[in-house]
């Protein structure tokens, strides 16, 4: 239960980080996102280590769902830390940052929530630890509440064009147009990167 509480604390740190980004802009609180991420990693590792003796070792089952889990983790890390090009992330227009609408951020407004849920549920399927299922449900629920908070409070205060972005891009579930836009912009970015 301690590890679940750590995960809950991580999401409180994420919310504090967002509030700080809008209101206080304190450099110490800006580190809360990374601290929260570390707590989630530590909590997840703790759940696995604590239940290591009761894991049912089935090579094929673990390999298949372990690979899916790793795939979703890579997508999550990419989305949070690498999908936003450094030079284009905060395009200044009249002094205000603009939303980045390409790649996975053309797919939906919060693609990380899909990868986060996929990672935890596939990790649970791979290891079949009951506490990991609870972590998947609780952390996934907290993550959903966090993105609702971002969607309705944080981002509309940070990005001048966020309301427009909301009209053109789905909240979480991609649609045909957003999938097409995602693939098109990813291809364009790849071609631009290849030319450099």
Secondary structure, DSSP 8 states (H G I E B T S, - for coil): -HHHHHHHHHHHHHHHHHHIIIII--TTGGGHHHHHHHHHHHHHHHHHHHTGGG----HHHHHHHHHHHHHHHHHHHIIIIISS-TTTTT-EETTEE----STHHHH-TTHHHHHHHHHHHHHHHHH--HHHHHHHHHHHHHHHHHHHHIIIIIHHHH-TTHHHHHHHS-SSS--HHHHHHHHHHHHHHHHHHHH-
